[in-house]
Structures are given as C-alpha cells and as structure tokens.
C-alpha cells in the first residue's frame, strides 16, 4: 500500500488518497520567517576548497555523510548566522534542514531548506547559498539531508529525523497562492510513488522546488533520510520541475511537499 497525504498549511483540510475528507474554516496563518519588506542582501562566504582529490576513480567514492558535509560548510554557516544576528540580536535559538541534490560532476544543483524555525529569512537564504556553492567529487548523482540546530547562540549539526516520522503538511515560502497548483500535481506524484511498494517499510520523502519570479521552478529535488528507489525520487522531483506556479510575492519562492510513503513487499 502507498499513501500520500497532503494538508493545506493555512486552511484546515485533510486529504486521503487524494480524496477530500474534511475542510474547516481558515485557521490563523502560520508564522513566516520572511519579513514583510525584503531583507538586505547577505554576503555569501566563499566555498571552502574540496577536502578530497579527484584522482581516485569515481566508482570507488562514496558520498559524504551529513557530519562530513556539515564540517565542510560549518565556517560559512556560522558566518551566515553571525551576520544575521547583527540585525536580529534576539535570534539565539532555531533550526533548519538543508536538502540538496548533487549531480554526477559533483556540482550542487539545488538546495531547499525545510523544517525551519527561529532563523530569519536572510540567514536561511545565506546558508542555502553557501551549500549551493559547494562542489564535491565526481561520481553518481546523490542527495543530502543536513539538519542544523541553533541553541543559545551556538550552531551545531542536528540529528536526522527517523524514517517513520509522519510529515505531511505542504508548506510554501512567499507563495501563498500555490496550493491549488500543488493539488493538481497529486495524481502525478501518486503515480511516482506507486513503485515504492516493492521497497517495503515506511519512508519520509520530501519533494521541494525553488520557484522563480515567473512561476517556473529554477530547480527541484527529492530527499529522504532512508532508502528509497532513485527512480521514485527522480520522478517526484521531475513533477515539480515541470510545473507552473503562481509567481512568488517577491523574489524567489519555495514549495515543500513532504510525502508519507507506506510500502509493503
């Protein structure tokens, strides 16, 4: 069995297997990390040189884990936070997960932040840009999930959520009118995850896209902390990549579609 459930973030609606079960009145808007006026541009610290050489055969390399990636990004991420804290001194606690896709050449092609609270939008944008500037060794395409936690003004790597966590609330950033477009994508996403039946177990799959001023995705990705067929992730991210959304209110927007996939062998 495969179940994909999507819930509107600002209106209390429940969907099961894409059927509308119940819908209540509008709820209070969720807090937005972005400020009403555009935040000042935050300089992005330069990418650190790659710690690994490119002389070894690509087939022999394994993608770095979250700890190794965080170690490479840490100085830049801390720099982003310190710059943001000058404008917002009360920002001492928060969290953020950076989801990224890396192609076969080692280039980071897309970075989508999720699970973010307590950090200002300019800090989130700066951290995302820092990851996007990183290059890795050549090899097969892969994805990364790097959780970050801020406690008492100290930044550190967080822990990945377990695969069994239920994550099913659609979220948008600077795109309050995107939900209808996301609803229209549900049948295609359902078709993508149907093949996950053969993988067994429970998997949390996050599909996200960064949307340009014209409503077209600039990039899209699918990430998971547990095993999931590569074809499923590529299919799901491709659905968002080919979509057309209402333009963001300003700048670039983000759409996040966490999917609860329940598979049986």
PyMOL commands that set and color helices and strands:
alter all, ss='L'
color gray80, all
select helices_A, chain A and resi 58-60+66-87+121-132+179-184+186-199+230-241
alter helices_A, ss='H'
color red, helices_A
select strands_A, chain A and resi 11-16+19-26+94-102+108-117+142-151+154-157+171-173+201-211+217-224+253-263
alter strands_A, ss='S'
color yellow, strands_A
deselect
rebuild
show_as cartoon
